[in-house]
Amino acid sequence: MTFGTPIDLADFDVPGRGRGILDIFRRGYLLRLLVRKGTATRYRNSVLGWVWSYVKPSAQFVIYYFVMGVILKLDRNIENFPIYLFSGVVAVNLFNEAFGNATTSIVDNRALVKKIYLPRELFPVASAIIAFIHFLPQAAILLLVCLIVGWSPTLLSIGGVLLAMLIVLFFALGLGLFFSALNVRFRDAQNFVDLIKMFSTWTSPVLYSWILVQEALANHSWLFTVYTWNPLTIAVELFHQGFWAGTTEPVPAGQPDPSILPGFGSALLVALIICVAMTIIGQFTFRRFERSFAQDL
């Protein structure tokens, strides 16, 4: 026997479970709060503050240029090597910061995760957005230098740079969702993340030209093809085409053009598929592990 009026529970969500990353669009105000908090506390109690967003990449560029350009003389084979180098560095820095911050986002916000329920995907997504905000000063330096040396932007170059940013952010977010979930239960996952971040600079044409890789793998062309499928390789090359290529002279006929990656169209398609697949895998893994976040933390 029942008493009272039946209650329709159709509009209620199961406690602690949501629609995954889709809930981000329904919690825009929470996302904005997390982004503001992350940007406001980034350089709290720091004397230089946001100046560090310029100092760090500049110092990184000087070290790489001295080693790769001055000592190893790679600048002889690449016109405007400083622009080539820095455009690749800022692309990889965006990936490394977005990926690294997303991986630790759940652990860093353990107080909120343990006390209240909200879509936990908010934390990795907010971390990626914060990384993008801190990427903007580096992009501004790169843009200014390119304009000084005579770079003229085109719709194609701007579109390529925007596409590269999306590739980097989605790839970093997919990996970040995957490893942030694992990092809650298995803290040594952070060590794997550090290895990936270290390899990211060397497994994409940031400090060197892809031509050197093609020559080294001349007898194993399939390995070079796999190398071109790396989403970071494609993103870096899009940055090169968007910024650096517009500052160089046309390559003489018969010589390889370092601004045109062989099979770029098909490699771009594969890279986009990898980014989508990684985002799906990351979300699936995140949803699988988030049920025990509060207990594991």
Phi and psi in degrees as a GROMACS rama.xvg file:
@    title "Ramachandran Plot"
@    xaxis  label "Phi"
@    yaxis  label "Psi"
@TYPE xy
-109.299  149.5  THR-2
-120.847  148.635  PHE-3
78.5325  -173.55  GLY-4
-88.6211  132.436  THR-5
-59.5432  142.915  PRO-6
-100.66  127.301  ILE-7
-83.4594  113.494  ASP-8
-97.6679  12.1255  LEU-9
-63.9953  -32.8595  ALA-10
-89.1659  2.34757  ASP-11
-97.286  143.319  PHE-12
-90.15  152.647  ASP-13
-67.7231  129.408  VAL-14
-55.7854  133.254  PRO-15
81.0725  2.12671  GLY-16
-131.367  142.311  ARG-17
-137.387  -155.212  GLY-18
-102.117  22.7816  ARG-19
71.9927  -141.449  GLY-20
-64.9366  -18.5906  ILE-21
-66.1681  -25.5415  LEU-22
-67.8983  -16.6297  ASP-23
-58.17  -37.4238  ILE-24
-71.1122  -20.5417  PHE-25
-94.0226  -5.32896  ARG-26
-124.243  43.6264  ARG-27
-59.9645  -36.0766  GLY-28
-67.3375  -36.7567  TYR-29
-68.0615  -38.9024  LEU-30
-62.4657  -42.9132  LEU-31
-63.5412  -38.4062  ARG-32
-63.058  -43.5602  LEU-33
-66.0417  -38.6494  LEU-34
-66.7573  -43.956  VAL-35
-62.5994  -41.215  ARG-36
-62.7919  -43.9836  LYS-37
-65.4286  -41.5576  GLY-38
-72.3201  -34.6191  THR-39
-71.5155  -33.2741  ALA-40
-95.6945  -1.94576  THR-41
-57.2754  -49.4909  ARG-42
-118.673  35.8834  TYR-43
-61.9809  139.183  ARG-44
60.5435  23.988  ASN-45
-101.684  136.804  SER-46
-69.1849  -45.344  VAL-47
-82.9499  -24.5532  LEU-48
60.3879  -128.955  GLY-49
-67.3319  -12.5127  TRP-50
-59.7645  -28.0835  VAL-51
-61.3609  -25.5916  TRP-52
-66.7264  -20.0917  SER-53
-97.6585  -35.9285  TYR-54
-68.3141  -46.4852  VAL-55
-60.0869  -54.3376  LYS-56
-64.9127  -31.1201  PRO-57
-66.0998  -43.5308  SER-58
-64.8276  -40.3992  ALA-59
-61.7258  -42.9742  GLN-60
-63.2791  -43.4328  PHE-61
-60.8215  -43.2868  VAL-62
-64.2876  -48.5935  ILE-63
-61.9482  -41.2088  TYR-64
-66.8519  -39.8636  TYR-65
-63.5625  -44.0771  PHE-66
-73.2933  -52.9632  VAL-67
-79.2469  -36.4915  MET-68
-88.881  -49.6824  GLY-69
-80.6  -48.0228  VAL-70
-79.0834  -51.5847  ILE-71
-86.8035  -6.96199  LEU-72
63.1154  28.2454  LYS-73
-69.7387  -17.6794  LEU-74
-68.5123  -15.4217  ASP-75
-70.2086  -28.7566  ARG-76
-98.7672  -6.41163  ASN-77
-127.064  115.107  ILE-78
-65.407  142.766  GLU-79
50.1021  49.904  ASN-80
-56.627  -37.197  PHE-81
-58.1177  -39.9239  PRO-82
-70.6446  -40.9068  ILE-83
-57.4379  -45.9183  TYR-84
-66.4675  -49.2947  LEU-85
-68.6108  -34.8605  PHE-86
-65.12  -33.4943  SER-87
-74.4671  -37.1374  GLY-88
-62.9028  -44.9161  VAL-89
-67.4838  -32.9459  VAL-90
-65.8297  -45.5235  ALA-91
-70.323  -35.6717  VAL-92
-61.0644  -38.784  ASN-93
-61.3673  -44.92  LEU-94
-62.5351  -48.8878  PHE-95
-62.3621  -41.0175  ASN-96
-71.926  -43.6346  GLU-97
-63.5108  -44.1348  ALA-98
-66.505  -47.487  PHE-99
-64.3485  -44.3992  GLY-100
-67.0299  -39.085  ASN-101
-64.7085  -36.5434  ALA-102
-62.6229  -39.7851  THR-103
-94.7064  2.74187  THR-104
-63.4743  -37.7652  SER-105
-71.5062  -45.6742  ILE-106
-64.3782  -40.1129  VAL-107
-67.1023  -25.5268  ASP-108
-109.582  33.757  ASN-109
-59.3991  -32.0637  ARG-110
-62.2906  -41.9244  ALA-111
-72.3936  -41.3136  LEU-112
-63.2084  -36.192  VAL-113
-80.278  -23.2535  LYS-114
-98.6997  -38.6042  LYS-115
-133.017  160.795  ILE-116
-100.16  132.154  TYR-117
-154.646  158.782  LEU-118
-54.8258  114.967  PRO-119
-68.2161  -19.8935  ARG-120
-63.9567  -17.2652  GLU-121
-57.0132  -36.1018  LEU-122
-70.1909  -49.047  PHE-123
-63.5775  -39.4571  PRO-124
-64.9297  -44.4734  VAL-125
-60.828  -38.6114  ALA-126
-63.1371  -39.6561  SER-127
-66.009  -40.0117  ALA-128
-66.2181  -41.1992  ILE-129
-62.189  -40.6055  ILE-130
-61.7493  -39.3902  ALA-131
-65.008  -39.4532  PHE-132
-62.2943  -40.4442  ILE-133
-77.9413  -13.3554  HIS-134
-77.0995  -26.6962  PHE-135
-59.4289  -42.2786  LEU-136
-59.767  -37.6308  PRO-137
-65.5408  -42.7916  GLN-138
-63.7616  -34.2773  ALA-139
-65.7496  -40.8162  ALA-140
-62.236  -46.1841  ILE-141
-60.5436  -44.6338  LEU-142
-62.0338  -43.2931  LEU-143
-63.0373  -44.835  LEU-144
-62.8789  -42.5875  VAL-145
-62.5018  -40.3963  CYS-146
-65.3189  -36.3406  LEU-147
-64.7626  -37.8128  ILE-148
-87.7518  6.21511  VAL-149
102.171  17.8984  GLY-150
-70.4866  132.112  TRP-151
-116.14  112.727  SER-152
-67.9693  146.593  PRO-153
-125.309  163.443  THR-154
-60.4351  -36.3341  LEU-155
-66.7465  -43.3343  LEU-156
-67.8901  -41.2834  SER-157
-65.4134  -42.1859  ILE-158
-62.567  -37.7393  GLY-159
-65.1422  -40.5115  GLY-160
-65.9245  -42.7528  VAL-161
-63.0592  -40.9027  LEU-162
-63.7124  -39.5627  LEU-163
-61.9901  -41.1718  ALA-164
-61.4556  -43.0784  MET-165
-63.5314  -41.7284  LEU-166
-60.7463  -46.919  ILE-167
-62.9098  -46.066  VAL-168
-67.4949  -42.5508  LEU-169
-70.466  -38.2087  PHE-170
-64.6176  -44.0716  PHE-171
-65.9242  -38.9141  ALA-172
-67.1186  -42.5538  LEU-173
-60.502  -47.8074  GLY-174
-64.7698  -37.1789  LEU-175
-64.9879  -41.1908  GLY-176
-61.414  -43.1499  LEU-177
-63.2815  -52.2519  PHE-178
-79.4625  -25.7645  PHE-179
-66.2761  -35.6077  SER-180
-68.3027  -45.0576  ALA-181
-66.0416  -33.3486  LEU-182
-68.3679  -22.7211  ASN-183
-68.198  -41.7967  VAL-184
-92.9005  -37.0029  ARG-185
-121.116  96.6217  PHE-186
-67.3572  -17.6454  ARG-187
-74.2557  -3.49421  ASP-188
-59.9674  -29.4098  ALA-189
-60.8621  -31.4544  GLN-190
-66.7941  -38.7624  ASN-191
-64.7475  -38.2902  PHE-192
-62.43  -42.7278  VAL-193
-62.1467  -37.7738  ASP-194
-65.4413  -44.0646  LEU-195
-62.145  -42.0136  ILE-196
-64.6116  -36.5364  LYS-197
-67.6102  -42.3205  MET-198
-72.6109  -23.5899  PHE-199
-59.1571  -36.0374  SER-200
-72.0077  -31.134  THR-201
-95.2822  -17.524  TRP-202
-98.4168  14.4063  THR-203
-137.962  154.703  SER-204
-75.2169  67.3971  PRO-205
-94.5932  -51.8864  VAL-206
-94.4477  -4.10765  LEU-207
-149.986  173.204  TYR-208
-93.9324  148.778  SER-209
-62.5428  -18.9375  TRP-210
-61.4966  -36.7347  ILE-211
-64.9633  -37.2063  LEU-212
-67.6383  -43.069  VAL-213
-61.7783  -39.864  GLN-214
-68.8031  -39.3875  GLU-215
-68.6029  -29.4989  ALA-216
-106.132  28.8475  LEU-217
-58.4258  -32.9122  ALA-218
-90.6577  -1.22511  ASN-219
-137.147  67.0124  HIS-220
-61.3599  -28.2506  SER-221
-66.4373  -31.2394  TRP-222
-67.6554  -37.3659  LEU-223
-66.1773  -36.6556  PHE-224
-62.5002  -43.9909  THR-225
-61.5563  -38.6988  VAL-226
-59.4431  -40.6318  TYR-227
-72.5945  -18.7492  THR-228
-78.6604  -13.5942  TRP-229
-59.5523  121.453  ASN-230
-54.7079  -32.7016  PRO-231
-69.8189  -35.2181  LEU-232
-60.6728  -45.6278  THR-233
-64.7125  -43.3313  ILE-234
-63.544  -43.7795  ALA-235
-63.3104  -42.0603  VAL-236
-66.3735  -34.3266  GLU-237
-65.6332  -37.9961  LEU-238
-64.505  -41.2669  PHE-239
-61.9979  -45.0687  HIS-240
-68.506  -33.9317  GLN-241
-74.0504  -38.4236  GLY-242
-109.159  -60.2298  PHE-243
-68.9139  -44.5527  TRP-244
-58.8636  -31.7348  ALA-245
-73.3964  -5.78723  GLY-246
-107.75  4.35744  THR-247
-110.178  162.764  THR-248
-85.6573  153.23  GLU-249
-56.9637  140.934  PRO-250
-77.6979  133.401  VAL-251
-57.8655  149.777  PRO-252
-60.0624  138.449  ALA-253
93.8637  -9.98729  GLY-254
-105.689  144.191  GLN-255
-65.2846  136.775  PRO-256
-93.4907  111.472  ASP-257
-66.3988  -10.1019  PRO-258
-90.8423  -4.36989  SER-259
-120.416  102.784  ILE-260
-73.9346  130.81  LEU-261
-58.6194  135.067  PRO-262
63.4754  34.7917  GLY-263
-61.206  -40.9109  PHE-264
-60.4211  -49.2192  GLY-265
-68.5064  -36.4483  SER-266
-65.4525  -37.6718  ALA-267
-62.7314  -42.9416  LEU-268
-62.3304  -45.2922  LEU-269
-63.0626  -41.4512  VAL-270
-62.2507  -40.1439  ALA-271
-64.8181  -40.1969  LEU-272
-63.6991  -41.142  ILE-273
-62.3408  -41.6037  ILE-274
-62.6025  -44.669  CYS-275
-64.7702  -44.6477  VAL-276
-63.117  -40.6677  ALA-277
-66.8036  -36.5575  MET-278
-65.316  -41.5109  THR-279
-66.2246  -45.4129  ILE-280
-63.0136  -43.0674  ILE-281
-61.4899  -43.3924  GLY-282
-65.7979  -41.308  GLN-283
-61.9337  -45.9809  PHE-284
-64.7124  -41.936  THR-285
-60.7494  -44.9005  PHE-286
-65.4663  -32.6571  ARG-287
-68.6675  -38.0205  ARG-288
-93.5889  -19.2732  PHE-289
-67.1402  -18.8733  GLU-290
-61.5358  -26.685  ARG-291
-113.236  17.214  SER-292
-57.132  -49.9056  PHE-293
-60.3108  -40.4985  ALA-294
-71.5484  -40.8387  GLN-295
-71.4748  -28.0231  ASP-296
